[in-house]
Amino acid sequence: MKTIFLAVILLLTQLTFAQTSAVRKNQFNLENGIALSGYDPVSYFQKKPTKGSKAYTVTHEGITYQFSSAANAETFKKTPAAYEPQYGGWCAYAMGANGEKVEINPDTYKIVNGKLYLFYNRLFNNTLPDWNKDEVNLKAKADKNWMRISGH
C-alpha cells in the first residue's frame, strides 16, 4: 500500500513539474530555446554580463541557460531562483508600464534587491532611465502584470 501511495505521489509530482515547465517555456523570453539571449545569468551578478557557451548548459524547470564557465553553471544549480531574470526575461519597464512582453538588450540590466531586471534598449530608446525615474511604482505594476500573464 505504501508503495502505491509513493508511486502516485511521484507521478503527480512529475505531472505538476511537466505542466510548470511547459507554462514557463511558453511565458519566458527565449531565443532558439535559450534564455537571456544566451547570456550567463550568474555573470550579471559578477557585474560583467557575458555570453554563455553551449558547453555549459543547465535547464531549470524547462528553461535552458548557458554559462561562461563550469563554475557559474554550478553556482546557478545551487540556487537557480536567485539568478533567473524577473518577468521571464522580458523588459521590466514594459511589463510595468503596460503589461507587455517586450524584447530586451541583454547588456541593459539592473540588479535590485538581489534580482535581475532587463530592459529594452534599441533605436535610441533605452527604457532603463525611465524605469529608474519611477522604479517603485513600475515594479509594483510589473509584479502584478507578470502574475496575471504568467498565471502565478
Secondary structure, DSSP 4 states (H G I P E B T S, - for coil): -HHHHHHHHHHHHHHHHHHHHHHHHHHS-EETTEEGGGB-HHHHHTT---B-EEEEEEEETTEEEEESSHHHHHHHHH-HHHHSBGGGGSBHHHHHHH------EEEEEEEETTEEEEE-EETTEESHHHHHHTHHHHHHHHHHHHHHHHT-
